């Protein structure tokens, strides 16, 4: 341990200084340091742990380690190497009860789950048969978020490569098929024989399916080549009124009620009105697919904010299950039988291009609300305001 004084008094003074130094290092460490006894009871708790988990030392000293575990985890799996303790995986344990960069989850005082990297070592007290352990826990939430963003970017790049090579090759034949179907329908005329009626039904089916395939190719093309928003200042209410007029015939046929609740202060936002119309239209049509056919309601609300405006789309549909909700904006994730999983991903990407924010709140059996918040002015890549 380096130089050690030989004089007893100096040695005692040195031991006291070393103890104070170790106590300071333990207390001031930025990472959470937790010391447990053989029963899994918390014995030491530093300032980093208090800042990470929200508990003071008084809250936790003498309490069981289970208070930090996710609901489904057990103390045995968390401390003896029988599993990752209800975690998210990653890292590993070199031997039973010892961990090196084990990526898992722990629970904060407010009940939220925190993604952490744990390094765990054994310690022993006076009795050889009474081992405890010390854990160093590091908050890696930001790192995990960056990893997820990287995966998302890689997926988008893959879509771009596929789209650029395939979509144009598909669009041209589909256009040709659609045109020839129209010619055949015109040539059939209005004949009423069973054969003619059957032929018209077949042609209409072909036309409907080619239209669906064209829509899918357009989604892939748009996702891979997102247009840059113009960023002009637009009246959020005016865009929503125009969209409502466009949707009125479709809503009338479906028996679904569209309610507009527009802020009288006329929120102004920096956006591309064409792209904004498109993403709100996407959200409304998604809602129309899930609300009850004759009693369904979709509400569009605009609100002025301190830095711009907000538009929300609220429905009285069945809601989204909690295990599905975190994934709805991921590319290719879908619960629809014939969905591409790109609709909400495109919505999220357009909002991101506008430097806005997109959130979703949903209660199963109650309905779903999407909120889009857009700034009044935007900063460009050089930090100036456009």
FIGUZA-413125 format. One record per residue: residue in one letter; residue number from 0; x, z, y of N, C-alpha, C, O in turn. Coordinates in steps of 0.2 Angstrom, whole numbers. Each point is the difference from the previous one (the first is absolute). Last residue first. Example, Ala and Ser with C-alpha at 12.3 -4.5 7.8 and 13.67 -1.06 7.14 Angstrom:
S	1	64	35	-11	4	1	6	-4	3	5	3	1	6
A	0	-1	-1	-34	-4	0	6	4	0	6	5	3	-1
REM end
This chain:
X	385	-172	-188	150	-3	-7	1	-7	1	1	-4	-5	1
X	384	28	20	1	-7	0	-1	-3	-7	2	2	-3	5
X	383	24	11	-16	-4	-1	6	-8	0	-1	-2	0	-6
X	382	20	2	-11	-2	7	3	-4	-1	7	-2	5	3
X	381	11	-22	-19	5	3	4	-1	6	4	3	3	4
X	380	-18	-15	-19	5	2	-4	6	3	4	5	3	-2
X	379	-29	-1	13	3	-5	-4	6	2	-3	2	6	0
X	378	-25	8	8	8	-1	1	2	-5	-4	-1	0	-6
X	377	-25	3	16	5	1	-6	7	-1	3	1	-3	5
X	376	-28	12	4	6	-4	1	5	1	-6	0	5	-3
X	375	-20	4	1	-2	-4	5	5	-5	2	-1	-5	2
X	374	-2	14	-27	2	3	6	-2	-5	6	-3	-6	-2
X	373	-10	13	-22	4	-5	3	3	2	7	-4	3	3
X	372	-9	5	-29	2	2	7	5	-4	3	6	-2	-3
X	371	-25	4	-18	5	-4	3	1	2	7	-4	0	4
X	370	-9	10	-28	1	0	7	6	-4	2	6	1	-3
X	369	-26	3	-18	6	-3	2	1	1	8	-4	-2	3
X	368	-12	14	-23	1	-2	7	7	-2	1	5	3	-2
X	367	-26	2	-18	7	-1	1	1	-2	8	-5	-3	2
X	366	-14	17	-21	2	-6	4	7	0	2	4	5	-2
X	365	-18	10	-14	-1	1	7	1	-6	4	-4	-2	5
X	364	9	6	-28	-7	1	0	-2	0	7	-6	0	2
X	363	31	4	-5	-4	-3	-5	-7	2	1	-2	6	0
X	362	18	-7	20	-2	5	-4	-5	-3	-5	-4	-4	1
X	361	25	-4	18	-5	-1	-5	-2	6	-4	4	4	-2
X	360	13	-17	23	-3	7	-2	-6	-2	-4	-4	-4	2
X	359	27	-9	9	-6	-1	-3	-2	7	-3	4	4	-2
X	358	12	-18	22	-1	5	-4	-6	-1	-4	-5	-3	2
X	357	25	-9	15	-6	-1	-4	-1	6	-5	5	1	-3
X	356	9	-10	28	-1	4	-6	-6	-1	-3	-5	-1	3
X	355	22	-15	14	-6	5	0	1	4	-6	5	0	-4
X	354	8	-20	12	3	7	2	-6	5	0	0	5	4
X	353	-2	-28	-11	-2	2	7	3	6	2	-2	3	6
X	352	7	-11	-27	2	-5	5	-2	2	7	4	-2	5
X	351	-13	15	-23	7	1	1	3	-4	5	4	2	5
X	350	-26	-7	-12	0	6	5	8	2	1	1	2	6
X	349	-4	-19	-21	-2	-3	7	0	6	5	3	0	5
X	348	1	5	-28	6	-4	3	-2	-2	7	4	0	4
X	347	-21	11	-17	5	5	2	6	-4	3	3	3	5
X	346	-20	-17	-13	-3	5	5	6	4	3	1	1	6
X	345	3	-13	-26	1	-4	6	-3	4	6	3	-1	6
X	344	-5	11	-26	7	0	2	1	-5	6	5	2	4
X	343	-26	1	-14	2	5	5	7	0	1	2	3	5
X	342	-9	-21	-18	-4	1	6	2	6	4	1	-2	6
X	341	8	-5	-28	4	-2	6	-4	1	6	2	0	6
X	340	-7	1	-30	4	6	2	3	-1	6	5	4	2
X	339	-20	-18	-15	7	-2	0	4	6	2	6	1	-2
X	338	-31	-2	-11	3	0	6	8	-1	-1	2	0	-5
X	337	-22	1	-11	3	-7	2	4	1	7	1	-5	3
X	336	-11	24	-13	1	-3	-6	4	-7	2	4	-2	-4
X	335	-1	24	19	-5	-5	-1	2	-4	-6	6	-2	-1
X	334	6	19	11	-4	3	-5	-6	-5	-2	-4	1	-4
X	333	32	-2	14	-7	-2	1	-5	4	-6	3	0	-6
X	332	24	-6	17	-4	5	-2	-7	-1	1	-2	-1	6
X	331	20	-13	2	-2	-1	-7	-4	5	-3	-2	0	-6
X	330	16	7	28	-1	-7	-3	-2	0	-7	3	4	-4
X	329	-9	18	18	5	-3	-3	-1	-7	-2	-6	-2	-3
X	328	-9	18	14	3	-4	4	6	-4	-3	4	-4	3
X	327	-17	21	-14	-5	-5	2	4	-6	4	-3	-5	0
X	326	10	28	-11	2	-7	-2	-3	-6	3	2	-6	-1
X	325	-8	31	2	7	-1	3	3	-7	-1	5	-2	3
X	324	-28	8	-11	1	-1	7	7	-1	2	1	-4	5
X	323	-9	8	-28	1	-7	2	2	0	8	3	-5	1
X	322	-8	26	-12	6	-3	-3	1	-7	2	6	-3	-1
X	321	-26	15	8	7	2	3	6	-2	-3	5	-1	4
X	320	-28	-14	-2	2	6	-4	7	2	3	4	-4	2
X	319	-23	-8	12	6	-2	-3	2	7	-4	1	5	3
X	318	-27	-13	6	6	3	2	6	-2	-5	-1	-4	-4
X	317	-23	-4	6	2	6	-5	6	3	2	2	5	-4
X	316	-16	-16	24	1	-2	-6	2	6	-5	0	6	2
X	315	-5	-10	23	-3	5	-4	0	-2	-8	-5	2	-3
X	314	22	-7	26	-5	-3	-4	-3	6	-4	3	5	-1
X	313	13	-13	24	-2	5	-4	-6	-2	-5	-4	-4	3
X	312	26	-3	15	-5	-3	-4	-2	5	-6	4	2	-4
X	311	9	-2	30	-1	2	-6	-6	-3	-4	-4	-2	4
X	310	23	0	19	-6	-3	-3	0	3	-8	5	0	-3
X	309	9	6	29	-1	1	-8	-7	-4	-2	-5	1	4
X	308	25	-1	18	-7	1	-2	0	0	-8	5	-1	-3
X	307	14	8	24	-3	-7	-2	-7	1	-3	-5	3	4
X	306	19	15	3	5	-5	1	-3	-7	-2	4	-5	-1
X	305	-16	26	1	4	1	6	5	-6	1	2	-2	5
X	304	-26	-4	-16	5	5	-2	5	1	6	0	-4	5
X	303	-27	-6	-12	6	0	4	5	6	-1	-2	5	-1
X	302	-16	-18	-16	1	6	4	6	-1	4	5	-3	-2
X	301	-25	-9	-16	6	-1	4	0	6	5	-4	3	2
X	300	-9	-10	-27	1	4	6	6	-1	4	6	-1	-3
X	299	-24	-9	-18	6	-1	4	0	4	6	-4	-1	4
X	298	-9	2	-29	0	2	7	7	-2	2	5	2	-2
X	297	-23	-8	-19	7	0	2	0	1	7	-4	-3	4
X	296	-14	6	-27	1	0	8	8	0	1	3	4	-3
X	295	-25	-7	-18	7	0	2	1	0	8	-4	-4	3
X	294	-16	2	-19	1	6	5	7	1	2	2	5	3
X	293	-8	-23	-18	-6	0	6	1	6	4	-3	-1	6
X	292	20	-3	-23	-2	-7	2	-5	0	6	0	-3	5
X	291	19	22	-9	-6	-1	-3	-3	-7	3	0	0	6
X	290	26	2	-4	-6	4	2	-6	-2	-3	0	-6	-3
X	289	22	-5	0	-1	6	-4	-6	4	2	-2	5	-3
X	288	10	-26	12	0	-1	-7	-2	6	-4	-2	0	-5
X	287	4	-1	29	-6	-3	-2	0	-1	-7	-6	0	-3
X	286	26	8	13	-6	5	0	-6	-3	-3	-4	4	-3
X	285	22	-18	6	1	4	-5	-5	6	-1	-2	2	-5
X	284	1	-17	23	-2	-3	-6	1	4	-6	-4	0	-5
X	283	11	8	26	-7	0	0	-2	-3	-7	-5	3	-3
X	282	28	-3	8	-2	7	-2	-8	0	0	-3	3	-5
X	281	13	-24	11	2	2	-7	-3	7	-2	-2	1	-5
X	280	0	-8	27	-5	-4	-4	2	2	-7	-5	1	-4
X	279	19	7	19	-6	4	1	-5	-3	-5	-4	3	-3
X	278	24	-14	6	1	6	-4	-6	4	0	-2	3	-5
X	277	2	-23	17	1	-1	-7	0	6	-4	-3	1	-5
X	276	2	-1	29	-6	-2	-3	1	0	-7	-5	2	-4
X	275	24	1	15	-4	6	0	-7	-1	-3	-2	4	-4
X	274	17	-22	8	2	4	-6	-4	6	-1	-1	3	-5
X	273	-3	-17	24	-2	-3	-7	2	4	-6	-4	0	-4
X	272	9	7	26	-7	1	-1	-2	-3	-7	-4	2	-4
X	271	28	9	11	-3	-7	-1	-7	1	-2	-1	2	-6
X	270	12	17	22	-1	-3	-7	-1	-7	0	-1	-3	5
X	269	3	27	10	4	-5	0	0	-3	-7	2	3	-5
X	268	-23	11	18	6	0	-5	4	-6	0	-3	-6	2
X	267	-19	21	11	5	-6	0	6	1	-4	3	6	0
X	266	-30	5	2	7	1	-2	4	-7	1	-3	-5	-3
X	265	-20	15	14	3	-6	-2	7	0	-2	5	-1	5
X	264	-23	18	0	6	-1	5	4	-6	-2	5	-1	3
X	263	-24	9	-15	-2	-3	6	6	-1	5	-1	-4	5
X	262	0	3	-33	2	5	6	-1	-4	6	2	-5	2
X	261	-16	0	-25	6	-2	4	1	5	6	-5	1	3
X	260	-7	-5	-28	0	6	5	6	-1	4	6	2	-2
X	259	-22	-17	-16	5	0	4	0	6	5	-6	1	3
X	258	-4	-9	-29	-1	4	6	6	-1	4	6	2	-2
X	257	-19	-16	-19	7	1	3	-2	4	7	-4	-2	4
X	256	-8	-1	-30	-1	1	7	7	1	3	4	4	-2
X	255	-14	-19	-20	4	6	2	0	0	8	0	-5	3
X	254	-10	-12	-18	-4	6	1	4	6	2	-3	6	-1
X	253	9	-30	-4	1	5	-5	-4	7	1	0	4	-4
X	252	-2	-24	18	-2	-2	-7	2	6	-4	-4	0	-5
X	251	9	4	27	-7	-1	-1	-2	-2	-7	-5	3	-3
X	250	28	-2	10	-3	6	-1	-8	0	-1	-2	4	-4
X	249	13	-24	9	3	3	-7	-3	7	-1	-2	1	-6
X	248	-2	-11	27	-4	-4	-5	2	3	-7	-4	1	-4
X	247	16	9	23	-7	1	-1	-4	-4	-5	-4	4	-4
X	246	28	-4	11	-2	2	-6	-7	1	-1	-3	1	-5
X	245	13	-9	26	2	-4	-6	-2	2	-7	-2	-4	-4
X	244	-1	17	23	-4	-6	1	1	-4	-6	-4	-4	-3
X	243	18	23	5	-7	2	-2	-5	-7	0	-4	-1	-4
X	242	26	-1	13	0	1	-7	-7	1	-3	-2	-3	-5
X	241	5	4	28	1	-7	-2	0	0	-8	-4	-5	-3
X	240	4	26	13	-6	-4	1	0	-7	-2	-5	-2	-3
X	239	25	14	2	-5	3	-5	-7	-3	1	-3	-2	-5
X	238	20	-3	21	2	-3	-6	-5	2	-6	-2	-4	-4
X	237	-1	13	26	-1	-7	0	1	-3	-7	-4	-4	-2
X	236	11	26	6	-8	0	-1	-2	-8	0	-4	-1	-5
X	235	27	7	9	-2	1	-7	-7	-1	-1	-2	-2	-5
X	234	18	-10	23	-6	5	0	-2	1	-7	-3	-5	-3
X	233	28	-3	10	-6	-2	-2	-5	6	1	2	5	-1
X	232	25	-16	7	-5	6	1	-7	-2	-1	-2	-5	3
X	231	24	-7	-15	-4	0	6	-5	6	0	-2	3	-5
X	230	18	-10	-13	1	6	4	-4	0	7	2	4	4
X	229	2	-20	-25	1	-2	7	1	6	4	4	0	5
X	228	2	0	-32	-5	0	5	2	-1	7	5	0	2
X	227	5	-11	-25	1	5	5	-5	0	5	-3	-5	3
X	226	0	-2	-29	1	-3	6	2	6	5	-3	6	-1
X	225	8	-8	-26	-4	4	5	2	-3	7	5	0	2
X	224	-1	-7	-27	2	-3	7	-5	3	5	-4	-4	3
X	223	2	11	-26	7	-2	0	3	-3	7	6	1	1
X	222	-29	5	-5	4	6	-1	7	-2	0	4	5	3
X	221	-19	-22	-1	0	4	6	4	6	-1	3	2	5
X	220	-6	-16	-23	4	-4	5	0	5	6	5	0	4
X	219	-18	7	-22	7	0	-2	5	-3	6	5	3	2
X	218	-29	-4	0	3	7	1	7	1	-2	4	3	4
X	217	-14	-24	-7	0	1	7	3	7	1	4	2	5
X	216	-9	-9	-26	6	-3	2	1	2	7	6	1	2
X	215	-26	6	-11	5	4	-3	7	-3	3	4	4	2
X	214	-23	-16	3	0	6	4	6	5	-2	3	3	4
X	213	-8	-23	-16	3	-2	7	0	7	4	5	0	3
X	212	-16	1	-24	8	-1	-1	3	-1	7	6	2	1
X	211	-29	-1	-1	3	7	-1	7	-1	-1	4	5	3
X	210	-16	-25	-1	0	4	7	3	7	-1	4	2	4
X	209	-7	-15	-23	5	-3	4	1	4	6	5	1	3
X	208	-23	5	-16	6	2	-3	6	-2	4	5	3	1
X	207	-27	-11	5	1	7	1	6	3	-2	4	3	3
X	206	-9	-26	-9	1	1	8	1	7	1	5	2	5
X	205	-11	-7	-27	7	-2	2	2	1	7	5	2	2
X	204	-27	2	-8	4	5	-3	7	-1	1	4	4	2
X	203	-20	-20	4	0	5	5	5	6	-2	3	3	4
X	202	-6	-21	-19	4	-2	6	0	5	5	5	2	4
X	201	-19	1	-22	7	0	-2	5	-1	5	5	3	1
X	200	-29	-5	3	2	7	-1	8	1	-2	3	4	2
X	199	-13	-26	0	1	3	6	2	8	0	4	2	4
X	198	-9	-14	-24	6	-3	3	1	3	7	6	2	1
X	197	-26	4	-12	6	3	-4	7	-3	3	4	4	1
X	196	-24	-14	7	0	7	2	6	4	-3	4	3	3
X	195	-8	-25	-10	3	0	7	0	7	2	5	2	4
X	194	-14	-5	-25	7	-2	0	3	0	7	6	3	1
X	193	-30	0	-4	4	6	-3	8	-1	0	4	4	2
X	192	-19	-17	16	0	0	-7	5	6	-2	4	2	3
X	191	-10	-10	20	-3	6	-3	0	0	-8	-3	5	-3
X	190	18	-17	27	-4	-1	-7	-2	7	-3	3	5	1
X	189	8	-12	21	-5	6	-1	-3	-1	-6	-6	2	-1
X	188	32	-11	5	-7	-1	4	-4	6	-2	2	6	-1
X	187	21	-14	-6	-6	2	-5	-6	0	4	-6	-2	-3
X	186	26	-3	15	-2	-5	-5	-6	2	-4	-4	-5	-2
X	185	14	21	15	-4	-5	5	-2	-5	-5	-6	-3	1
X	184	19	19	-11	-6	3	2	-4	-5	4	-6	-1	-1
X	183	28	-5	-4	-5	-1	-6	-6	3	1	-5	-3	-2
X	182	21	5	19	-2	-7	-1	-5	-1	-6	-5	-4	0
X	181	15	25	4	-5	-2	5	-3	-7	0	-6	-1	0
X	180	24	8	-14	-6	3	-2	-6	-1	5	-6	-2	-2
X	179	28	-5	7	-3	-5	-6	-7	3	-2	-4	-3	-2
X	178	17	16	18	-2	-6	3	-4	-5	-5	-5	-2	1
X	177	16	22	-9	-6	2	4	-3	-7	3	-6	0	0
X	176	26	-2	-12	-6	2	-4	-6	1	4	-5	-2	-2
X	175	25	-1	14	-2	-6	-3	-6	1	-5	-5	-4	0
X	174	15	23	10	-3	-4	5	-3	-7	-3	-5	-2	2
X	173	18	15	-16	-6	4	1	-4	-4	5	-6	-1	0
X	172	28	-6	-4	-4	-2	-5	-7	3	1	-5	-3	-2
X	171	21	10	18	-2	-8	0	-4	-2	-6	-5	-3	2
X	170	13	26	-1	-5	-2	5	-2	-7	0	-6	-2	1
X	169	24	11	-15	-7	1	-2	-5	-2	5	-6	-2	-2
X	168	29	0	7	-1	-4	-6	-7	1	-3	-3	-4	-3
X	167	11	18	21	-2	-7	2	-1	-5	-6	-4	-5	1
X	166	9	28	-6	-6	-1	3	-1	-7	3	-6	-2	-1
X	165	27	9	-11	-6	-1	-4	-6	-2	4	-4	-4	-1
X	164	26	10	10	1	-5	-5	-6	-2	-3	-1	-6	-3
X	163	1	23	20	3	-6	3	1	-6	-5	0	-5	1
X	162	-8	27	-8	-5	-4	4	3	-6	2	-3	-5	0
X	161	17	20	-12	-5	-3	-4	-5	-5	4	-1	-5	-2
X	160	17	18	14	3	-5	-4	-5	-4	-4	0	-6	-1
X	159	-8	25	13	2	-6	4	3	-6	-3	-1	-6	1
X	158	-4	27	-12	-6	-4	1	2	-6	4	-3	-6	-1
X	157	20	21	-3	-1	-4	-6	-6	-4	1	-1	-6	-2
X	156	6	20	20	5	-5	-1	-1	-5	-6	1	-6	0
X	155	-14	26	3	-2	-5	5	5	-6	-1	-2	-6	1
X	154	7	25	-14	-6	-4	-2	-2	-5	4	-2	-6	-2
X	153	20	19	9	2	-4	-5	-6	-4	-3	1	-6	-2
X	152	-5	22	18	3	-6	3	2	-4	-5	0	-7	1
X	151	-9	27	-8	-5	-4	3	3	-6	3	-3	-6	-1
X	150	18	22	-7	-4	-4	-6	-5	-4	3	-1	-6	-3
X	149	12	19	18	4	-5	-2	-3	-4	-6	1	-6	0
X	148	-12	24	9	0	-5	5	4	-6	-3	-2	-6	1
X	147	2	26	-13	-6	-3	-1	-1	-6	5	-2	-6	-2
X	146	21	19	4	0	-3	-6	-6	-4	-1	0	-6	-3
X	145	1	20	22	4	-6	1	1	-4	-7	0	-6	0
X	144	-12	26	-1	-4	-4	4	4	-7	1	-3	-5	0
X	143	14	23	-10	-4	-3	-5	-5	-5	4	-2	-5	-3
X	142	17	17	16	4	-4	-5	-5	-4	-5	1	-6	-1
X	141	-10	23	15	2	-6	4	4	-5	-4	-2	-6	0
X	140	-4	27	-10	-6	-4	1	2	-6	4	-3	-6	-2
X	139	17	25	-8	2	-8	0	-7	-4	1	0	-6	-2
X	138	11	33	4	-6	-4	2	3	-7	0	4	-2	4
X	137	8	22	-19	0	-5	6	-6	-4	1	-2	-3	-5
X	136	12	27	-8	-5	-5	0	0	-4	7	1	3	5
X	135	13	15	-24	1	-3	7	-5	-6	0	1	-5	-4
X	134	1	28	-12	-2	-7	1	1	-1	8	-1	3	4
X	133	9	16	-25	-1	-2	7	-1	-7	1	2	-4	-4
X	132	-6	24	-16	2	-6	2	0	-1	7	-4	4	4
X	131	6	16	-26	-5	-3	5	3	-7	2	4	-3	-4
X	130	-1	22	-18	2	-6	4	-5	-1	5	-6	0	-1
X	129	12	19	-16	-5	-1	5	2	-5	5	2	1	6
X	128	11	8	-26	-6	-3	-2	-6	-1	5	-6	-1	-1
X	127	28	11	5	1	-7	-3	-6	-3	-2	-1	-6	0
X	126	3	25	19	-2	-1	-7	1	-7	-2	-2	-5	3
X	125	5	11	20	4	4	-4	0	0	-7	4	1	-4
X	124	-12	-23	15	1	6	3	4	5	-4	5	-2	-3
X	123	-6	-26	6	-1	6	-4	1	6	3	4	1	5
X	122	-11	-29	-1	4	5	2	-1	6	-4	-6	0	-3
X	121	3	-29	4	-1	7	-3	4	5	4	6	-2	2
X	120	-15	-22	9	5	3	-4	-2	7	-3	-4	3	4
X	119	-6	-28	9	-2	7	-3	6	2	-4	3	-4	-4
X	118	-13	-15	23	6	1	-4	0	8	-2	-1	4	5
X	117	-18	-24	5	2	7	-2	7	-1	-4	1	-3	-5
X	116	-19	-11	23	6	-1	-5	3	7	-1	1	4	5
X	115	-27	-12	4	6	3	1	5	-2	-5	-2	-3	-6
X	114	-24	-1	19	5	-3	-5	7	3	1	2	0	6
X	113	-27	11	-1	6	-2	3	4	-3	-6	1	3	-5
X	112	-29	4	10	6	-1	-5	6	-3	4	-1	-5	4
X	111	-20	21	6	2	-6	-1	6	-1	-5	4	5	0
X	110	-15	16	8	-3	-3	-6	3	-8	-1	-1	-2	-5
X	109	8	19	22	-7	-3	2	-3	-3	-6	-5	-3	1
X	108	27	13	-3	-5	5	1	-7	-3	1	-5	3	-1
X	107	20	-18	-14	1	4	7	-5	5	0	-5	0	-3
X	106	16	-12	-20	-6	1	4	1	4	7	4	5	-1
X	105	11	-23	-16	-2	7	1	-5	0	5	-1	-4	4
X	104	13	-16	-21	-4	2	5	-1	8	0	0	3	-5
X	103	21	-21	-3	-6	2	-3	-4	2	7	1	-2	5
X	102	24	-7	-15	-5	-2	5	-7	2	-3	-2	-2	-5
X	101	29	10	1	-6	-1	-4	-6	-1	6	-1	4	4
X	100	27	0	-4	-4	-5	4	-6	-2	-4	-2	-6	-1
X	99	14	21	-13	4	-3	5	-4	-6	3	-2	-5	-4
X	98	-1	30	-12	-3	-7	2	5	-2	5	4	4	4
X	97	-9	14	-26	5	-1	6	-2	-7	2	-2	-5	-4
X	96	-10	16	-14	0	4	5	5	-1	6	0	3	5
X	95	6	-15	-28	-7	4	1	1	5	6	4	4	0
X	94	11	-25	3	-1	4	-6	-6	5	1	-3	0	6
X	93	8	-18	9	6	-1	-5	-1	4	-6	3	-2	-5
X	92	-22	-10	21	3	7	-1	5	-1	-5	-1	-4	-5
X	91	-9	-13	25	0	2	-7	3	7	-1	2	2	5
X	90	-13	-25	13	5	6	-1	0	2	-7	-2	-4	-5
X	89	-21	-6	10	7	-2	3	5	6	-1	-2	6	-1
X	88	-26	-3	2	5	-4	-4	6	-1	4	0	1	7
X	87	-20	11	0	-1	-7	1	5	-4	-4	1	-6	0
X	86	-11	32	-6	3	-4	5	-1	-8	0	-4	-2	-4
X	85	-2	24	-9	-5	-3	4	3	-5	5	-4	-1	5
X	84	19	13	-19	-4	4	4	-5	-3	4	-2	2	6
X	83	17	-12	-22	2	0	7	-4	5	4	0	-1	6
X	82	7	5	-33	-4	-5	4	2	1	7	4	4	2
X	81	5	11	-18	-5	-3	-4	-4	-6	4	-5	-2	-3
X	80	23	18	11	2	-7	-2	-5	-3	-5	1	-6	-2
X	79	-2	28	13	4	0	-6	2	-7	-2	3	-1	-6
X	78	-17	7	26	7	4	0	4	-1	-7	6	2	1
X	77	-28	-12	4	3	-1	6	7	3	0	5	-2	3
X	76	-20	3	-21	2	-6	0	4	-1	7	5	-4	0
X	75	-15	25	-4	5	-2	-6	3	-7	1	6	0	0
X	74	-23	8	15	7	3	2	5	-2	-6	6	0	1
X	73	-27	-16	4	1	6	-3	7	3	2	5	-4	1
X	72	-24	-15	10	7	1	-3	0	7	-2	-4	5	2
X	71	-14	-17	10	0	-1	-8	6	2	-3	1	-1	-6
X	70	-5	4	30	-5	3	-4	0	-1	-7	-1	5	-4
X	69	23	-5	19	-6	-4	0	-5	3	-5	2	4	-4
X	68	17	13	14	-1	-6	-5	-6	-4	1	-5	3	3
X	67	14	18	8	2	-6	3	-1	-6	-4	2	-6	2
X	66	-8	28	-8	-4	-1	6	3	-7	3	-3	-2	5
X	65	12	12	-25	-6	-4	-1	-3	-2	6	-3	-5	1
X	64	21	21	-3	2	-7	2	-6	-5	-1	0	-5	3
X	63	-4	32	1	2	-5	-5	1	-7	3	-3	-2	4
X	62	8	25	10	-6	-4	-2	3	-5	-5	5	-2	0
X	61	9	17	13	-4	4	-5	-6	-4	-3	-4	3	-4
X	60	12	-12	27	4	5	-4	-4	4	-5	-5	4	3
X	59	-5	-19	13	1	-2	-6	5	4	-4	-1	0	-7
X	58	-8	3	30	-5	-3	-4	1	-1	-7	-4	0	-4
X	57	21	7	20	-5	6	-2	-6	-3	-4	-2	4	-4
X	56	18	-19	13	3	3	-6	-5	6	-2	-1	2	-6
X	55	-11	-22	17	5	4	2	3	4	-6	-3	0	-5
X	54	-9	-25	5	-1	7	-1	6	4	3	6	-3	0
X	53	-9	-21	1	-4	3	4	-1	7	-1	-4	4	3
X	52	19	-22	-13	-7	1	-3	-5	4	4	-6	1	-2
X	51	28	-8	10	-2	-6	-4	-7	2	-3	-4	-5	0
X	50	15	21	14	-1	-6	4	-3	-6	-5	-4	-3	2
X	49	12	23	-12	-6	2	4	-2	-6	4	-6	-2	1
X	48	25	0	-14	-6	0	-4	-6	1	4	-5	-2	-1
X	47	26	3	12	-2	-7	-2	-6	0	-4	-4	-5	0
X	46	13	26	5	-4	-3	6	-2	-7	-2	-5	-2	2
X	45	9	17	-24	3	-1	7	-4	-3	5	-6	-2	-1
X	44	4	18	-22	-3	-5	3	3	-1	7	-1	4	5
X	43	2	11	-30	3	-2	6	-3	-6	3	-2	-5	-4
X	42	-8	15	-16	4	5	3	4	-1	6	0	5	4
X	41	-22	-14	-21	4	-1	5	4	6	3	-4	5	2
X	40	-4	-10	-28	-3	3	6	5	-1	6	6	0	-2
X	39	-5	-6	-23	-3	-5	5	-3	3	6	-4	-3	3
X	38	16	15	-21	-8	-1	-1	-3	-5	4	-6	-1	0
X	37	30	7	1	-2	-2	-7	-7	-1	-1	-2	-4	-4
X	36	9	3	30	3	4	-6	-2	-3	-7	-3	-6	0
X	35	8	-8	24	-5	3	-4	3	5	-5	6	-1	-2
X	34	-1	-12	28	3	3	-6	-6	3	-4	-4	4	3
X	33	7	-25	16	-4	5	-3	3	3	-6	3	-4	-4
X	32	1	-13	27	3	3	-5	-4	6	-3	-2	4	4
X	31	0	-28	13	-3	6	-3	4	2	-6	2	-3	-5
X	30	10	-11	25	-4	0	-6	-3	6	-2	2	6	2
X	29	13	-6	16	-6	-4	2	-5	-1	-6	-6	-1	1
X	28	22	23	4	0	-7	-4	-6	-4	2	-6	3	0
X	27	12	20	7	0	-5	5	0	-7	-4	-1	-5	4
X	26	2	26	-16	-6	0	4	-1	-6	5	-5	-2	1
X	25	24	5	-17	-7	0	-3	-6	-1	4	-4	-4	-1
X	24	26	7	11	-1	-7	-3	-6	0	-4	-4	-6	0
X	23	9	27	9	-2	-5	5	-1	-7	-3	-4	-4	2
X	22	11	21	-17	-7	1	2	-2	-5	6	-5	-2	0
X	21	27	2	-8	-4	-3	-5	-7	1	2	-5	-5	-1
X	20	21	15	15	0	-8	1	-4	-3	-5	-4	-5	1
X	19	6	28	-2	-4	-2	6	0	-7	1	-5	-4	2
X	18	18	13	-19	-7	1	-2	-4	-3	6	-5	-3	-1
X	17	28	3	4	-2	-5	-5	-8	1	-1	-3	-5	-1
X	16	13	22	14	0	-7	3	-3	-5	-4	-4	-5	2
X	15	8	25	-13	-6	0	5	0	-6	4	-6	-2	1
X	14	24	4	-15	-5	-1	-4	-7	1	4	-5	-4	-1
X	13	26	8	12	-1	-7	-2	-6	-2	-4	-3	-5	1
X	12	8	27	4	-2	-3	6	-1	-8	-1	-5	-3	2
X	11	14	16	-19	-7	2	1	-2	-3	6	-6	-3	0
X	10	28	0	-4	-4	-3	-5	-7	1	0	-4	-4	0
X	9	19	15	15	0	-7	1	-5	-4	-5	-4	-5	2
X	8	10	27	-6	-5	0	5	-1	-8	3	-6	-2	1
X	7	21	6	-19	-7	2	-2	-4	-1	6	-6	-3	-1
X	6	28	-12	-1	-2	6	2	-7	2	-1	-5	-5	1
X	5	13	-17	-5	2	5	-5	-1	7	2	-2	4	-5
X	4	-11	-29	12	5	5	2	1	5	-6	-4	1	-4
X	3	-1	-27	1	-4	6	0	5	6	2	6	0	-3
X	2	-9	-30	3	4	6	2	-4	6	-1	-6	0	3
X	1	-4	-20	-16	4	0	5	3	7	1	1	4	-4
X	0	-15	-9	-14	-4	0	6	4	0	6	-2	2	6
REM end
